[in-house]
Amino acid sequence: MALSTVSGRKGIVTAPHWLAAEAGLSVLHDGGNAVEATVAVAACLAVVYPHMTGIGGDGFWVIHEPDGAVHGIHGCGGAAGAVSLDLYAGLKAVPFRGPLAANTVAGTISGWVAALETAGGTLPLERLLRDAIAHAEAGVAVTAGQAAIAEAKGAELRVQPGAYAATFEPEGRPLREDDVLRQPVLAQTLRRLCDEGLASFYTGALAADIAADLAALGSPVAGADLAAHVATRPAPLTARLRDARLWNSAPPTQGFASLLILALFDRLEAGAADGFEHVHGLVEATKQAFLLRDRHVGDPAFTGFDFQGLLDDAAALDALAAKIDPAQALPWPQPPQWGDTCWFGVGDAEGRVVSAIQSTYFEFGSGLVLPKTGITWQNRGSSFRLAESGWNALKPYRKPFHTLNPALAKFDDGRVMAYGTMGGEGQPQTQAALFSRYARFGSDLQDAISGPRWLLGRTWGDQSTTLKLEDGFAPELYAALEAAGHAVERVGPLTATMGHAGAIVRHPDGRLDGATDPRSDGGVAAW
């Protein structure tokens, strides 16, 4: 059955698992605001979608306040103080799995702390984490997508030190669809956060248990690294389009690329939705944005590039757009990025709209599940380069390049839109597809997400750099793109390779619309 845009007035939540959307809506029903509901969604996803996200990862927020102010939060951990090239001697790259992949602090919980500090909410933490704790204890049915990933990745995960096999393969095999996943140790950790406070993840008794487990498993992350970590609040980057202003996270995320793609496309002929000018234009804008992203985006302490300056420079944007050939594809041999993630959005009746995203990077992160706490630790630091200097080089305390980027837009007519997706290299491209369909061509919100998509390069599960297209476009589009020089690869029906997108829109009259992705297990919960 085809999905339809869902509407409400008092609150709306979209998430890539329906239980998480319900958890967020229940918080709104109990008097919580959009930020409090977002924490509930984030916690629930950490339990019901552990292959995609968890409290052992990082998270980023962009928040629109009722007064129109927009601000950001980076719950992003840096590399351990003990990392060095000597630690990785004999290796050509940081491993994707195992203790040496678990080389950065997990910042997700610090992002919750920062968000709740300014939310003005009234609900206790016990209420916000209630559903997550219940699902971790009682168990949740494994989805088809999670089962497929567990089967495909099991061989490389079950051999890692820690509690992966005991947690996710309790019967000695990967969990299958509709099996019940129970995580009692993680439930107890979430309870401890309620009892000891979220800060205990970094400086309390919980932090001591986390540090002890990490040390025993061979990770370089130490208690001192946890204690030194705090979330930051850099202003989101912003870009002006013809009828809207966009915001997205500042570096070390690729939010710059997401904004730049749409700023360049805003200068191109549009044609019709999903026609050649639309798809080719966005693909070529993506290439220009990724060329700059891959040279400059990383820990802002290690670059002097003026990201906001470029986005504000109309002449520079015009010049970049002029590099796009309207009829011919730029050859594309660029190496891709990796990543798995969960984006989710919440809107409340007061006018808050939250765009949030959190991730453990690869499926189940580093594969290290901490025995004392049930936390799956991220492998975000596997993106570091083993180099003395330069872009994203491994250094103590340095923050790695992030694919994560939560998007938000405010239209001149007063609509506020939060949107995003998982999918590594595909995130800016999916954002561009759904935003342009909705904003430039007037598509229904759900149709903008459900329609066929494309992907230049790789997302999770694929390493090729072809231009992948789902079925569903006009037959002549595939031929026209090939004739223009694109390395077209048909990938069949709708596939999770194209990400798990979602969007919410708050209209000036207070109506709230929401949509989710048929490629996910998502849901929209509205009131």
N, C-alpha and C positions, 0 to 999 in steps of 0.2 A: 504494500500500500504506500502510495506516495505521501511524503511529508508535506505539511502545510505550515505557513507562518502562524505562530501562536501569539495571542495578544492578552494583555492584562492592564491593570491600572495601578495596583498597589505594590506590585513587585514582579520581577521576572528573573529567571536563572537559566542559563544554558551551559551544559557541560558534556564532555564526551562519554560519560556514563550516567544513565538516568537516575541511579541511586544518589549520585552526588548532586544532581539538579534538585532532587526532592529534599535532600538535606539542607541545601541553601534556602529553598522556599520555606521550609519549616521554621527556620530562624527568622525569616521575614514575618511569618505568621505570628511568631512569639514576640514581636516588637523590635527585633534587631534591624540594623540598617544594612546597606549593601556591602559595606566593608566586613561587618561581622558575618554576614552570610557567605562572603567569599572565603573567609577563613574556614567556615564549615565545609564548603565545597572542596577546598584544598585538602583538608584533613581527610575527608571521605575518599577523594580520589587516591590519596596515598595508600588507602586500604583496598579499595575495590579495583584499582587499575595499577597495581604495583609494577607491572612491566613497563609502564610509561612514566611514572612519577613516584615521589615519596619524600618523606621528611629528611632523608639523607641526600637531597639534591639542592638545587638553587631555584630561586623564584624572582620574578619581576612583576611590578604592578604599575599601571597608569590609572589614575583616579580623577574623575570629573566630579567636583563638589557642587552642591546645590547653588552656590553663588557664581558658578561658572569657572572657578579656578581649576587648573589642571596641574597635578603634581605626580611625581614618580617615586618608586621605591625599588632599590636593588638589594635583594637578599642573595648576594653573590659572594661566594667564598674565594679566597686567594690560595695560592700554593703554600704548602707547609714550609716552615722555616728550615727544615732539614733537607729539602730537595737540592740536588746538585747534579751536574753532569756525571760526576763520579758514581752517584747512586744508580745511574743507568748505563754504566760502563759496559761496552760490548753490545749494546742495543742500538739500532738505527732509529728507533722511534719509541715514544712512551707506549707501553702495552695498552691494549684496549680493555683487558680484563686483569683481575688479580690485584694484589696489594700495591704494586707500583702504579697501577691505574687510579687507585684511591688516594690521590696526592693533594686534594684540595679540601678545604673546610666546606661543610654543607651549610648554605646560607638561608634555606627556605624558612626555617623557624624565625630567624632574625627579621625576615620580611614581614611575618605575621606580627611580631612585636611592634615594628615600626608602624604598620598599618593601624593596629588597634590603638596605639598611643594617640593618634590624631583623629580617630573615628568618631569620638563622642558617643560611643555605644554604652549600653547598660547591662547587657547580658553577661553572665559569668562564663569563664572559659569552659567550665564543665558542660554548659549548654551548647557551646559552639562545637565541641568535640564529641558530643553525645552520640550522634549517629555513626561517626567513624569508629568509636570504641565498640559500639554494638555490633557493627559489621565485622570488625576484627575478631571479636569473641565468638559470635554465633556462626560466622562464616558467610560467604557470598558465593553464588554460582559463578563458575569460570565461564567467560564468554568465548565464542568461537575464535575471535581474534587473539585473545590471550592464550588460548590453548595452542593455536598454531605457532605462536612465538615461542612458547615454552617447549614445544616439540623441536622446533628448528634450532633453538639456541641451547637446549639442555646439555649437550655434550661439552660445550665450552664453559658452562656455568656450574654444573654439579661438581666439577673437579676443583673449584676454587675453595680456599680455606674459609671456614665459617659455617653458617647455618643455612646456606641456600638449599641444599638437598632436603634437610629436615623440614624446612618451611614450605618449599614449593614442590617437593617430590616426596611427600610423606609415605607414599606406598611404594617407593622405589622406582617411580616412573613419572614423567611429566603429567601434570593434571590435565584432564580432558574436558571438553565442553560439558558444562552442567555438573562437573565435580564441584564439591564445596571446598573452598579455600578458607581455612581458619588460621588466624595469626594471633594467638593468645599472648605471645611475648610482646608483640607490637601494641596490642591493646593495653597491656600493663604500662608500657612506656608512655602511651597517650594519657593514661590515668596519672602517671607521675608528673607529666607536664601540667596537668590541672592542679595537682597537689603542691608541687614544688615551684610552679611558675615557668613560663616559657624560657626565661633566662637561664634556667637550670640546664638547658641543652648545652650551654657554653661555659657556665661557671659553677654549676652546682654539683650535687651528688650524681645526677644523671650524666653530666659531662665527664665525671671521673670514670664512670662505667664505660662510656663511649670511648674515651681515650685508652682505657685498659684493653678493650677489645681490639681497637685499631692497632695498638702496639703488638698484641699477641698474634694478630693476623699478618703483621709485616708491613702495615701502612706507615708512611713517614709522618702522617698527621698526628700531632701530639696535643696534650692538654693545653699547653701554652698557646698553640695555634687557635684552638677553640676559644680560649679566654680572651684573646686579642681581637676576635671578630665582632664587628657590628654591621648592621645594614647601613646603607648610605641613601641619600636622597638627591641625586643629581637631577637637575631639571630635564624633563623629556625634550628630545629634539622635536622641532615642529616645521611644517612646510605648508605654504599657502597654495591652494588650488583655485580654480576660477570661481567655485561656489562653496568652498569649505576650507577649514583649517584642520590639518592632521597633526597628531602627536604620536610619538613612539619612543621607546627606551633609548637612552644615550649609550655609547660604548661603555663596557666591552661587548654589547649586543650588536646584532646586525640591523637594529631598528633604522639606522641611517640608510641602509640599502632599501628597506621597505618604503621609506618616505621618498627616496630619490627615484625609484621606479615610477611611482605615481606622479611625481612632479614632472618627470620627463614625458610620460604618456599624456599628461595634461596639455602638452605643447604639440601633440601629433594629431593628424587627422584620425578620427575615430571609426568612421564607417558604421557598420551595424554590429550589434552584440554578437560575439563569437564568430564574426567574419574575419577575413584575412587581415585587414588593417588593425583590428582589435588584437588578435592573438599575436601576429607578427610584431606589432608595435610594442606590446608588453614584453615579449621575449627579447627583443632588441634593447629595450630600456633596461631589462634585467641584466643583460650583458654589460652595459655601461656602468650600472650600479655595482655589479659584482667586481668589476675590474678595480674600482676605487675601494670597495670594501676589503678586498683581499690584500691591498697594499697598506691600508691604514687602520682598519678597525681592530681593536684589541684593548688592553688595559689603557685607559686614557692617560695614565701617568707616563706611558712610554711612547706617546705620539704627540707631535705638535700640529697635527692636521686640524683645521678649523671646520668641523662638520656642520655646525649651525651656520657658519659664514657662507658656506657653499649653498646650503638650502635657502638662504636669504638672498642670494646673488642672482637676480633674474637674468642678467647677461651671461653669467657662467652656465646657468641651466639651459638657456637658449643655445649656447655653443655646444653643450653636451648633447642636447636633443638633435642638433643639426648633424651630428656624427651618425645618426641612425639613418640607414638607407631604407626608404619606404618600400623597396622592392626586393632587396637582397639581404641575406643573412650574413652577419659577421661570423667568420670561422670561430669555432668555440672548442679549444682544447684545454680550457682551464680546469684544474683539479677541484673537485667538489668538497663540501663539508658534510658532516654526519649529524645525526641527532634524533632522539625521540623525546616526546613532550606532551603536556596537556595544557591547552588553553581553555579558559572559562570566563564567563562574564555575568555580571549581576547588575540589575538596576532597581532602585527603590522609588517609592512614591514622593520622596522629598527632592529628588533630582540627582542623587548620586548615581554614577555609572562607573563600574569598575571593569577594567580589562586586565586580566592576570594570567600568568603562565608559569608553570614550574616543571622541573624535569630532573631525572637522574642521568640524562644524556643517552647512552645506549639502552637497549632493553635490559632491565634489571641492573643498570649502571655497571659498576666494576665487577659485579657478581659477588661481592663481599656482603653477606648478611651477618650483622653483628649478633653473636649468640646471646648476650645479656639483654639486648634491647629490641631485637627483631628489625633493626633499621637496615635497609639496603643502601649502601653507600655509593654515591655517584662516581662516574669516571670522566667528569668534565675536563679534568686536567690531562686526559690523553690527547687533547687537541694541541697541547704545547709542542713546540719544536725543540728537539735536542740540539740546540745551537748556542753559541756564546753570546750572540746578540741578534737584533733584528726582530721582525714581526713575530709576535707570540712565542718568543724564546722562553724556555723554562727558567724561571728565576724565583727565589724564595719570596713569598707573599704576593707575587704577581697574579692578577686575575686573568683567567684564560678567555679567549675569544668565545662568545656565546652566540648560538643561532637563535636563542630565545628572544622574542620581541612581541610585546602586547601592543595592539594598535587601538587608537581612538580618534574619532573625527567629530567636529562640530560644524554643521552646515549653516549657511547664512540664514536659512529659514527657521533655525532654532533646534533642529533635530540633533541629537547626540547619539553617536554610534560607537559601540565597542565591538571589535572583531579580532579574530586571530585563528591560529591553527597550530597543530604539531606538524613535524615533517622536515626538520633540518634545513637543507638547501631549498626545500620547497616552500618554506613559510612565507617569505616575501612574495613569491609568485602566486600562491593561493590567496594571500591577502589582496594582491592586485586584481586577481580575477574576480573575487566576490565583490570587492569594493567598486570596481569599474562597472560591473554589471548592475549593481544597485544604484550607484550614484550617477554614473554617466549615461546609462541606457535605460534606467527606470525599471529594472527587473524587480519582481517580488523578492523579498528578503530570502525566503526559503529557496526559491528557484535559483537565486544567485549562488547558493551553496550547493544545491543538488545537481546543477548542470555539470556537464563534462568538463574536465580540467586538463591542464597540461603541466609539464614539469621539465625544465631544462636542468640537466645534471642529475644528481642523486638525492634521494631521501633515504630513510631507513630501509634496509633490505636490498639496496641496489647500488652499484658502484659505477655504472656507465654514465656518460655525459651526453647522451642523445637527447633529443626533444621528444619526450614521451607524451602521447595523447590518448585519452580514454575514448571509447566509442561514444557516439552520440552527436558529434559535430556533423555539419553538412559534408557529404562525401567529397565535394570539390575543395573543401578546406585542406584536407590532408594532401591532395595533389598540388595545390597552390603553394603550400609550405615547402614541400619537397622541391618544387620547381624554383623556389627562391633560395635554395641551398641549405635548408634545415635538414639535419639528420633525423628524420621522423621515425619514431618507433611506436607502433600501435600496441597498446597494453591491454586491450579488451574492455570489459565493462568497468563500472565504478570500482575503484580499488583503494585500499588504505594507503597504498604508495603515495597517493595524492594528498595525504594528510587527513586530519579530523578537525574540520573547521566549525566555527560557530559565530553568531553575531546577535547583538541586541541593539534596538533603536528606541530611544525615548523621543517622542514627538512633543511639540510645544504645548499641545493640549493635555499632556500627561499620559497619553496612551503609550504602552510599552509593547514592542514587538520582539519576538525572539525566534531564532532558527538554529537547527543543529544539522549535523552531517550524516547522511545515510551510510557513509563509509565507516562510521563509528558505532558504538553502543549508546549513543548519546540521547539526551532528552531535553526538552524545554519545559520548565515548570513555571506556571504563571498564576497570578492571583488578581 
